[in-house]
Amino acid sequence: MSSHLAIVGATEIIGRELVKLLAYREMKKEAISFLVSREHAGVHIGFGESSDVAVQDVGTYDFSKARLAFFVGGRGVAHNIAELAATSGCIVLDSSSCFRMRDDVPLVIPEVNPHVLNSLPDARIIASPSSLTTQMLLPLKPLHDLAKISRIWVSTYQSVSDAGEAGMDELYESTKRRFAFAQEKPCVFPRNIEFNCVPQVGELDEQNFCDEEISLMRETRKVLEDRSVEVFPTCVRVPVFVGHAQSITVEFKENISEGDVYEMLSDTEGVAFLRKSYKCQPEVVGYDDVFVSRLRFHSPRMLSMWVVADNLRKGGALNLLHIYDLLSSVHGWK
């Protein structure tokens, strides 16, 4: 089998973060195909400190040449191309919402549910959860194993980078216009994002739930493999460029001791537990860990915490890379 990798959406915001991580690992650029839509083919992107590469048209690429393809170009690209790539013999790791809830597609956070790859060994498409789900379940899964979670209340404070370059540009330009006493209707977000908190991330359904809230509820139950867990989310877009924050309250089915919680969070891979301080979104940009702080106990069965992470890194590119590492271990890849 070829050891070649492909990145579909290499110039997108998650794609660029993934390219950066692969370069940091000193992977050879010749072993990676950097793919984009036709209109962007031919441009060059950086790979490491002293090298760049030309990106190719994904429409002309032969996926049978690749062992694995990272899909980081969004739902539309995944919908149009991912299954074609999978039928060519290539394993697809998809960061979009396109396949997450399909029964035949594993939804994987390697530190949380690595065993699902063994339960679906023939899966050719593997989905990475939303950045919100990954960020929330890294600290909650070990607590769920300890005392079984019954309910989760979570309010999210999501940066504009979830909406890609267009979202970041809109925050930057609209902030400049506001200081110049000018204002235009928003294009990317449902309300003006500058100096504002917008309680809608995605479209609203008939029950007034937005897309991100529905995804967080469904993905949490699938990753935990427990449909009894109730999730009550409120998703809010805030004027921050990178980094998501979550205010989380958890109710357990059994009593859980403060000492056990402290020990579990301190020992959990991928979690940085802060007992006496806290982090804000700009402070965690570029870090791999999910930062947990402001831990408060309301009763032996209820606690609250503040959770912050770089949504482009652990919530996006890094989780894909960790899935690749897990697959390499499972299949004996080198």
C-alpha positions as CSV (number, residue, x, y, z in Angstrom):
1,M,0.0,0.0,0.0
2,S,1.2,3.5,-0.8
3,S,2.4,5.6,2.1
4,H,1.4,8.8,0.3
5,L,-1.0,11.3,2.0
6,A,-3.4,13.9,0.4
7,I,-4.8,17.0,1.9
8,V,-8.1,18.2,0.3
9,G,-8.5,21.8,1.1
10,A,-4.9,22.6,1.8
11,T,-5.4,26.3,1.5
12,E,-8.4,26.4,3.9
13,I,-7.9,27.6,7.5
14,I,-7.9,24.0,9.0
15,G,-5.8,22.8,6.0
16,R,-3.1,25.4,6.6
17,E,-2.9,24.4,10.3
18,L,-2.6,20.7,9.3
19,V,0.1,21.6,6.8
20,K,2.0,23.4,9.6
21,L,1.7,20.4,11.9
22,L,2.9,18.0,9.2
23,A,5.9,20.2,8.4
24,Y,6.7,20.4,12.2
25,R,6.8,16.6,12.2
26,E,9.4,16.9,9.4
27,M,7.3,14.9,6.9
28,K,8.6,15.0,3.4
29,K,6.6,17.3,1.2
30,E,7.1,14.8,-1.7
31,A,5.0,12.3,0.3
32,I,2.0,14.7,0.4
33,S,-0.4,15.9,-2.3
34,F,-1.8,19.3,-1.6
35,L,-5.2,19.6,-3.2
36,V,-7.7,22.4,-3.8
37,S,-10.5,23.4,-6.1
38,R,-9.7,24.1,-9.7
39,E,-9.8,27.9,-9.3
40,H,-7.0,27.8,-6.7
41,A,-4.8,25.2,-8.3
42,G,-1.2,26.3,-9.0
43,V,-0.8,28.7,-6.1
44,H,2.0,28.0,-3.7
45,I,1.8,27.6,0.1
46,G,4.5,27.4,2.7
47,F,5.7,24.1,4.1
48,G,8.1,24.5,6.9
49,E,10.4,27.5,7.4
50,S,12.3,27.3,4.1
51,S,10.1,25.5,1.6
52,D,6.9,25.9,-0.4
53,V,4.7,23.7,-2.5
54,A,2.3,24.1,-5.4
55,V,-1.3,23.0,-4.8
56,Q,-3.1,20.7,-7.3
57,D,-6.6,20.5,-8.7
58,V,-8.5,17.9,-6.7
59,G,-10.7,17.2,-9.7
60,T,-7.9,15.6,-11.6
61,Y,-6.3,13.8,-8.7
62,D,-6.1,9.9,-8.6
63,F,-6.9,9.0,-5.0
64,S,-5.7,5.4,-5.6
65,K,-2.2,6.8,-5.2
66,A,-2.9,7.8,-1.6
67,R,-3.0,5.7,1.5
68,L,-5.0,8.3,3.3
69,A,-6.7,11.7,2.5
70,F,-7.4,14.5,5.0
71,F,-10.6,16.3,4.0
72,V,-10.5,19.8,5.4
73,G,-12.4,21.7,2.7
74,G,-15.9,21.8,4.3
75,R,-19.1,19.8,3.9
76,G,-19.6,20.5,0.2
77,V,-16.2,19.2,-0.8
78,A,-16.6,16.1,1.3
79,H,-20.1,15.4,-0.1
80,N,-18.9,15.6,-3.7
81,I,-15.5,13.8,-3.5
82,A,-15.0,11.8,-0.2
83,E,-16.9,8.7,-1.2
84,L,-15.2,8.7,-4.6
85,A,-11.8,8.8,-2.8
86,A,-12.9,6.0,-0.4
87,T,-14.0,3.7,-3.3
88,S,-10.5,4.3,-4.8
89,G,-9.0,2.5,-1.9
90,C,-8.0,5.6,0.1
91,I,-9.0,6.0,3.7
92,V,-10.7,9.4,4.2
93,L,-10.4,11.4,7.4
94,D,-13.1,14.1,7.2
95,S,-13.3,17.2,9.4
96,S,-16.8,18.3,8.1
97,S,-20.2,17.5,9.4
98,C,-21.0,15.5,6.2
99,F,-20.6,11.9,7.6
100,R,-20.5,12.3,11.3
101,M,-23.9,10.8,12.1
102,R,-23.8,7.9,9.6
103,D,-23.9,4.6,11.4
104,D,-21.2,3.1,9.2
105,V,-18.8,6.0,9.9
106,P,-16.7,6.1,13.1
107,L,-16.8,9.5,14.9
108,V,-13.4,9.5,16.7
109,I,-11.6,11.4,19.4
110,P,-8.5,9.2,19.9
111,E,-8.1,10.1,23.6
112,V,-11.8,9.3,24.2
113,N,-13.0,6.5,22.0
114,P,-10.2,4.8,20.1
115,H,-11.9,1.4,20.3
116,V,-14.5,2.4,17.7
117,L,-12.0,1.9,14.9
118,N,-11.8,-1.8,16.0
119,S,-15.6,-2.1,15.9
120,L,-15.7,-0.8,12.3
121,P,-12.4,-2.2,10.9
122,D,-13.5,-1.9,7.3
123,A,-14.6,1.8,7.4
124,R,-13.1,3.8,4.6
125,I,-14.4,7.1,5.9
126,I,-13.7,8.3,9.4
127,A,-15.2,11.5,10.8
128,S,-13.7,14.0,13.3
129,P,-16.3,15.6,15.6
130,S,-16.9,19.3,15.7
131,S,-14.3,21.4,17.6
132,L,-17.0,22.0,20.3
133,T,-17.6,18.2,20.9
134,T,-13.9,17.4,21.0
135,Q,-13.1,20.2,23.4
136,M,-16.0,19.3,25.7
137,L,-15.6,15.5,25.8
138,L,-11.8,15.4,26.4
139,P,-12.3,16.4,30.1
140,L,-15.8,14.9,30.5
141,K,-15.2,11.4,29.2
142,P,-13.0,10.3,32.1
143,L,-15.6,11.7,34.5
144,H,-18.4,9.9,32.7
145,D,-16.4,6.6,33.1
146,L,-16.1,7.4,36.8
147,A,-19.7,8.3,37.8
148,K,-21.9,8.3,34.6
149,I,-23.1,11.7,33.3
150,S,-26.9,12.2,33.2
151,R,-27.1,15.9,32.0
152,I,-24.8,18.5,30.5
153,W,-25.6,22.2,30.3
154,V,-23.1,24.0,28.1
155,S,-22.9,27.6,26.8
156,T,-20.3,28.1,24.1
157,Y,-18.4,31.3,23.2
158,Q,-17.2,30.5,19.7
159,S,-14.6,32.4,17.7
160,V,-15.1,33.6,14.1
161,S,-12.4,31.3,12.7
162,D,-15.0,28.5,12.7
163,A,-16.4,30.4,9.7
164,G,-13.0,30.3,7.9
165,E,-11.1,33.2,6.4
166,A,-14.4,34.9,5.5
167,G,-15.4,35.0,9.1
168,M,-12.1,36.4,10.3
169,D,-12.1,39.0,7.6
170,E,-15.6,40.1,8.5
171,L,-14.7,40.6,12.1
172,Y,-11.5,42.6,11.2
173,E,-13.2,44.8,8.5
174,S,-16.4,45.4,10.5
175,T,-14.3,46.5,13.6
176,K,-12.3,48.9,11.5
177,R,-15.5,50.4,10.0
178,R,-17.1,50.8,13.4
179,F,-14.2,52.9,14.6
180,A,-14.7,55.0,11.5
181,F,-18.4,55.4,12.4
182,A,-19.4,53.3,9.4
183,Q,-21.4,50.2,9.4
184,E,-22.6,47.6,6.8
185,K,-24.9,44.6,6.9
186,P,-23.0,41.4,7.8
187,C,-22.4,38.9,5.1
188,V,-21.1,35.9,7.0
189,F,-22.9,36.1,10.4
190,P,-26.6,36.7,11.1
191,R,-25.8,39.9,13.0
192,N,-22.9,42.3,13.2
193,I,-20.1,40.5,15.0
194,E,-18.0,43.4,16.1
195,F,-18.4,44.2,19.8
196,N,-21.3,41.8,19.9
197,C,-22.4,38.3,21.1
198,V,-24.6,36.5,18.6
199,P,-26.7,33.6,20.0
200,Q,-26.9,31.7,16.7
201,V,-24.2,29.5,15.1
202,G,-25.7,28.0,11.9
203,E,-29.3,28.0,10.8
204,L,-32.2,28.0,13.2
205,D,-34.8,25.2,13.0
206,E,-38.5,25.3,13.8
207,Q,-37.8,24.6,17.5
208,N,-35.2,27.5,17.6
209,F,-32.2,25.2,17.9
210,C,-29.2,26.3,15.7
211,D,-27.1,23.8,13.7
212,E,-24.2,23.8,16.2
213,E,-26.5,23.0,19.2
214,I,-28.0,20.1,17.4
215,S,-24.6,18.8,16.4
216,L,-23.3,19.1,19.9
217,M,-26.2,17.1,21.3
218,R,-26.0,14.3,18.7
219,E,-22.2,14.0,18.5
220,T,-21.9,13.8,22.3
221,R,-24.2,10.8,22.5
222,K,-22.5,9.1,19.6
223,V,-19.0,9.5,20.9
224,L,-20.0,8.5,24.5
225,E,-22.1,5.7,23.1
226,D,-24.7,6.6,25.6
227,R,-28.1,7.9,24.3
228,S,-29.3,8.6,27.9
229,V,-27.0,11.6,28.3
230,E,-29.0,14.8,28.0
231,V,-27.2,17.8,26.5
232,F,-28.6,21.4,26.8
233,P,-26.5,23.7,24.7
234,T,-26.6,27.4,23.9
235,C,-24.1,28.3,21.2
236,V,-22.9,31.9,20.9
237,R,-20.6,33.6,18.4
238,V,-18.2,36.1,19.9
239,P,-15.8,38.7,18.5
240,V,-12.7,36.6,19.0
241,F,-10.5,35.5,16.1
242,V,-9.3,32.0,17.3
243,G,-10.3,29.9,20.3
244,H,-13.5,28.5,21.7
245,A,-14.7,28.7,25.3
246,Q,-17.3,26.7,27.1
247,S,-19.1,27.1,30.4
248,I,-20.1,23.6,31.4
249,T,-22.3,22.3,34.2
250,V,-22.5,18.5,34.6
251,E,-24.9,16.3,36.6
252,F,-23.9,12.7,37.4
253,K,-25.9,9.6,38.2
254,E,-23.7,8.8,41.1
255,N,-21.7,10.7,43.7
256,I,-18.3,11.8,42.7
257,S,-15.6,13.1,45.1
258,E,-13.6,16.3,44.6
259,G,-10.4,14.4,45.0
260,D,-11.3,11.9,42.3
261,V,-12.2,14.8,39.9
262,Y,-8.9,16.6,40.6
263,E,-6.9,13.5,40.1
264,M,-8.7,12.5,36.9
265,L,-8.5,15.9,35.2
266,S,-4.8,16.2,36.2
267,D,-4.0,12.8,34.6
268,T,-6.1,13.0,31.4
269,E,-4.1,13.1,28.2
270,G,-4.7,16.3,26.2
271,V,-6.1,18.2,29.2
272,A,-4.3,21.0,31.1
273,F,-6.1,21.4,34.4
274,L,-5.6,24.7,36.2
275,R,-6.7,24.6,39.9
276,K,-5.9,28.2,40.8
277,S,-5.9,30.2,37.6
278,Y,-7.8,30.2,34.3
279,K,-7.2,30.8,30.5
280,C,-9.0,33.0,28.0
281,Q,-9.3,32.3,24.3
282,P,-6.4,34.4,23.0
283,E,-4.1,32.8,25.6
284,V,-4.5,29.2,24.2
285,V,-3.9,29.9,20.5
286,G,-1.2,27.5,19.2
287,Y,-1.5,25.1,22.2
288,D,-2.4,21.5,21.8
289,D,-4.2,21.0,25.1
290,V,-7.7,21.7,26.2
291,F,-7.5,24.0,29.3
292,V,-9.9,23.3,32.2
293,S,-10.3,25.7,35.1
294,R,-12.8,27.4,37.4
295,L,-13.9,24.0,38.7
296,R,-16.8,24.4,41.2
297,F,-18.7,21.7,43.1
298,H,-22.4,22.4,43.7
299,S,-23.2,19.0,45.2
300,P,-21.7,15.5,45.3
301,R,-23.4,14.9,41.9
302,M,-23.0,18.3,40.2
303,L,-20.0,20.5,39.1
304,S,-19.2,23.3,36.8
305,M,-16.0,24.2,34.8
306,W,-14.6,26.6,32.3
307,V,-13.0,25.0,29.2
308,V,-11.0,26.7,26.5
309,A,-9.1,25.5,23.5
310,D,-7.7,26.4,20.1
311,N,-10.5,25.3,17.8
312,L,-8.2,25.2,14.7
313,R,-5.7,22.9,16.5
314,K,-7.1,20.3,18.9
315,G,-10.6,21.0,17.7
316,G,-9.5,20.6,14.1
317,A,-6.2,19.8,12.5
318,L,-4.6,18.1,15.5
319,N,-7.5,15.7,16.1
320,L,-7.2,14.6,12.5
321,L,-3.5,14.0,12.9
322,H,-4.1,12.0,16.1
323,I,-6.6,9.9,14.3
324,Y,-3.9,9.3,11.6
325,D,-1.5,8.3,14.4
326,L,-4.1,5.9,15.8
327,L,-4.7,4.3,12.4
328,S,-0.9,4.0,11.9
329,S,-0.8,2.0,15.1
330,V,-3.8,-0.2,14.3
331,H,-2.6,-1.0,10.8
332,G,1.2,-1.1,11.5
333,W,1.9,1.8,9.1
334,K,5.4,3.3,9.0
